[in-house]
Amino acid sequence: MKVLKYFLIVICVFIVGTFVAIILFECVNSVAEKKKQENIVYTYLGDSISSGFALPGYEKDGENVEENFAYKFSEKINAKKVNNLAVSGAKTKDLLESLKNDKYKKSIEESNVITISIGSNDCLSPGLKILYSSVNAANEKDIIKKIDSLKKDKMKLFLLFDTMTKSISSKTAKEKLQNVLDGYKNNFVKIIDEIEKINPDALIIVESYYNPYKDFVYDKGGVRLIQFGDNVQTYIDEMNKFLMTNKYYNKKYYVSDISSLGSEKTNVKIDFENRCFCIDPHPNSEGHEYILNKTLSVYNTKKHS
C-alpha cells in the first residue's frame, strides 16, 4: 500500500512538473515571440512600384507615401524601423550594384524582413524604346502628343496603336527582349545570392510581375485587331515562370504573386470609342492595396518557418 501511495505521489509530481514545464515553455516562447515582433526591422528594395511612384502624395523616392503597399506593410507588421531603399526606374543591374553600397549592406544586415520589386524595368525600358521608334517618337511625352493630335481621327489613332503593337512582336524586337530577359535572370540570382551573404536569416519576399496592358486590346466584330496586351504577356509569363521555378524559389526567397493584378488597378486606360488613353503602367491606390494583401499573406505564412 505504501509503495502504491509513493508511486501515485511520484506520478502526480511528474504530471504537475510536466504541466509547469509546458506552461513555462509557452510563456518563454510567447515572450520571445513578442520581443521578436516588437523589434522587426523592415527594408524594401526595388523600383517605382516600391517607391510609390504615381500615387497621391508621392514627391520623390525615399519618402513615405501612405497609400504605398510597402509603407502599409510596414505598419501591418509593426516594424520598429523601416529602410526605404526603393529607386524609381531601377533595373536588376542597378540593384545589384547598389548592394555594394555600405548603406544598403547595413540596412540589409539589420533586417528581419525584406521585400523586393525589381525586374519590370529591365524589359519595360527597351520595350518602350521599340514602341517609340516605331512611330518616330522620342519618349512618352511624344507618344501622348501623337495620341492627343489623333483623337479626332479614329482610323489614324487605330493605325498608330497597330504599328506599335506590331513593332513589339517583330523578330528584331523578340531577339532584343530575349537578350534582356536572359540578363535579368542572371542578375536576379546574383541579387539573392548577395543579400543572403549579407543576411542569411532575413525573410525575403519578392513581388512577381503583372501585365499593366492586359486589357490594352481593340476588338471589332469579335476579332482582336490590336493585341498589344497579348504581346506583352509573353514576356511577363516568362519572367514569372523563372521567378517561380529557379533554384532559390521557396528556399532563399518567397513570392508575392501579383500577376493577376488587372489594368483596372493601374493607371492604364484604353477606350477607343471615347478616345481616352493613358499608358502609365504603375499601380493605383487599389492596386497597391492588392499588392499589400498578397504580400501580407506570404509574410503571415512564412514568418515562423
Buried (B, 14 or more C-beta within 10 A) or exposed (E): EEEEEEEEEEEEEEEEEEEEEEEEEEEEEEEEEEEEBEEBBBBBBBBBBBBBBBBEEBEEBEEEBBBBBBBBBBEBBEBEBBBBBBBBEBBBBBBBEBBEEEEBBEBBEBBBBBBBBBBBBBBBEBBBBBBBEBBEBEEEEEBBEBBEEBEEEEEEBBEBBBEBBBBBBEEEBBEBBEEBBEBBBEBBBBBBEBBBEBBEEBBBBBBBBBBBBBBBBBEEEEEEBBBBBBBBBEBBEBBBEBBBEBEBBEEBBBBBBBBEBBBEBBBBBBEBEEBEBEBBBBBBBEBBBBBBBBBBEBBEEBBEE
